[in-house]
Amino acid sequence: MAKYANWAEFERNVPLAYKEGATAEAFRGGMQGIAPAGMSVREERVSNYRRGVEGKADIIVERYKRAMFE
């Protein structure tokens, strides 16, 4: 995660970075990079990841704020 100078910058940029970085293709590529020789990532896992991250970019900052600050 990038470093941000203040909360406003964090709040503005994290959803954009999340949308760009949290993709099924990125997940597949990362998992394929650590897969044992001759094996590949199950498509079901990629589909589950896709469903798990869709639409969450807008709420990720709010959840982070609740988890980290009083």
Beta strands, then each sheet from edge to edge (+ up, - down):
end
